[in-house]
Amino acid sequence: MTKQEIIEKTNEFLTGTLDIDQSLINPDTELKRDIGITSVDAVAIASFAQKTFGCAIVMSEIKAIITLEDLYNYIENNQ
């Protein structure tokens, strides 16, 4: 899957499933600080990445995923 497809599908998940305001979605958005991602949300994101992209997000590595760009890159590099 291309990076653009990863971005589009991930953004759809964030706005549709996690009910994040579209105006807050950009590559520099910080998951915790800017959109309030909780540990429960992080598990949902990891599950989404696994089901949609075949990308297993290792929970010990999730702390390194700070921005949406970090998330997109992680998925792209681990699918």
C-alpha positions as CSV (number, residue, x, y, z in Angstrom):
1,M,0.0,0.0,0.0
2,T,1.3,3.5,-0.8
3,K,2.0,6.1,1.9
4,Q,-0.9,8.2,0.6
5,E,-3.3,5.3,1.0
6,I,-1.9,4.7,4.5
7,I,-2.5,8.4,5.3
8,E,-6.1,8.4,3.9
9,K,-7.2,5.1,5.6
10,T,-5.6,6.1,9.0
11,N,-7.2,9.6,8.9
12,E,-10.6,8.0,8.1
13,F,-10.2,5.7,11.1
14,L,-9.2,8.6,13.4
15,T,-12.1,10.8,12.3
16,G,-14.7,8.0,11.9
17,T,-13.9,5.6,14.7
18,L,-12.2,7.7,17.3
19,D,-14.3,10.8,16.5
20,I,-11.3,13.1,16.1
21,D,-12.1,16.5,14.5
22,Q,-10.8,16.6,10.9
23,S,-9.3,20.0,11.4
24,L,-6.9,18.5,14.0
25,I,-5.5,16.0,11.5
26,N,-2.2,16.9,10.0
27,P,1.2,15.2,9.9
28,D,2.6,17.4,12.8
29,T,-0.3,16.6,15.1
30,E,0.9,15.0,18.3
31,L,-1.3,12.0,19.2
32,K,-1.4,12.6,23.0
33,R,-1.0,16.3,23.3
34,D,-3.0,17.6,20.4
35,I,-5.8,15.0,20.0
36,G,-5.8,13.3,23.4
37,I,-5.0,9.7,22.4
38,T,-5.4,7.5,25.5
39,S,-3.9,4.0,26.1
40,V,-7.3,2.6,25.0
41,D,-7.2,4.6,21.8
42,A,-3.6,3.4,21.2
43,V,-4.8,-0.2,21.4
44,A,-7.6,0.6,19.0
45,I,-5.0,2.2,16.6
46,A,-2.7,-0.9,16.9
47,S,-5.7,-3.2,16.2
48,F,-6.7,-1.1,13.2
49,A,-3.1,-1.1,11.8
50,Q,-2.9,-4.9,12.2
51,K,-6.3,-5.5,10.5
52,T,-5.9,-2.9,7.7
53,F,-2.2,-3.0,6.9
54,G,-0.9,-6.2,8.4
55,C,1.3,-4.0,10.6
56,A,1.9,-5.2,14.2
57,I,2.6,-2.2,16.3
58,V,4.7,-3.4,19.2
59,M,3.4,-1.8,22.4
60,S,7.0,-1.2,23.7
61,E,7.6,0.9,20.5
62,I,4.4,2.9,20.6
63,K,6.0,5.5,22.9
64,A,8.2,6.5,20.0
65,I,5.2,7.3,17.8
66,I,4.5,10.9,18.8
67,T,3.0,12.6,15.7
68,L,0.7,11.4,13.0
69,E,3.7,11.4,10.6
70,D,5.5,9.0,13.0
71,L,2.4,6.7,12.8
72,Y,2.2,6.9,9.0
73,N,5.9,6.1,8.7
74,Y,5.8,3.3,11.2
75,I,2.9,1.6,9.3
76,E,4.6,2.2,6.0
77,N,7.9,0.7,7.2
78,N,6.3,-2.3,9.0
79,Q,3.5,-3.5,6.6
